[in-house]
């Protein structure tokens, strides 16, 4: 878009415009906000990928034993609910295999906690059902829990996965919010460049008129604005990223102090860092394009 | 001589806002390679007529054809291309005051995308000819009125235009340089450039005799040197 000649010879004294400082500061702040928010979005993304991987593939359904004086009747009732739950799960298209754990398998699972001396048959034993999910399929755990409760009131899903599912939904919402902030930042910055360029066109209208009378096309003038504004975009972007990097490190450091390891799963890949570091180029391009098309559109209204 | 006039006006009127018509039903046809003076009292509409010729404004009414095209229907890019073929010396010079004399004269060539080597050669040559060679790098705002006028003339002729329109081009220059500038215009005219010079300078009109477009009572008349007394009364 920019010709070498035009970049060397600028008839419009744009470097003396008073709005340059405002634009530079505005772009710096915008890029700073953009970089920090983008780091947040990319971290949430990596966290979501990790969480999704952990809840994909399998799940465990537990049938809590029914308490009653008649232990045999209570055990049978529990087994009936297990059968209903198994039938319901097998009917689901997302499910690959449903395996109810046998008494022997349950005993082997409990022995490390209860020891060899305890007679497990005298205790109310929960039933466990191992469910394998087809590759690439996803299950909404909240909906599944409701369906299970309808057929087997004693059934419960693995609590951790249910909680994680809620967290994934929350993180997904947070991600959309952050992406909206990014769009807002781009919109506000473009708006500031638009109005600043229009003000500048008004200031230099005499020179622009002379250029037109000497045969300059609108693109000749637009290129000068694009060249000047792209430099402001680049400088503003570099300043913004320079402030954003330590901020991201501080936030990451603080997040790592939180117990539980949930936030630890959020980390930025090399690609993410590269994206953040390339923001000055991105702000340069946005500034250049916005100025160029603002000039073109504004000049079209002149003779 | 081409049969198509290079500038043709048909029933052209100009008015500003709701004011009276400055020019009414003007008809004018300028052939390629012609040379005309444009005269008339202050406020007669000389600058308005010229500004229509260099496509700074459209008529309030009527048609203006430049290079065979009706400018009322020309798009912005087409207008820019027409303007590149028209050299203009403005009464108030309209130079870029923050640029050097060199950059001002180079401007029409840069607008056309000419390479810098060729621009340097052409501009320096012309600035030397109009005797600005000592201050080519000086910021235009520091030049005298006469120097600015010569820079403005150099800018108008640098790309060897098809049409040269000059509004009082000798108004600020010394008596000894005015004939030299006139000779430049005449030389360009001999090379095929159509020239229109708006002037009040009677000496110039008498010394270099050419047909005159005389504006009076919102209209115009063409007076030729052969018209004798009428020409002398301009």
Interface residues (C-beta under 8 A of the other chain):
Chain A: X3 X5 X9 X11 X13 X207 X209 X210 X211 X212 X213 X214 X215 X216 X217 X218 X220 X299 X300 X303
Chain B: X54 X55 X56 X57 X58 X76 X77 X79 X80 X81 X83 X84 X85 X88 X94 X96 X98 X99 X103 X106 X107 X108 X110 X111 X112 X113 X115 X116 X155
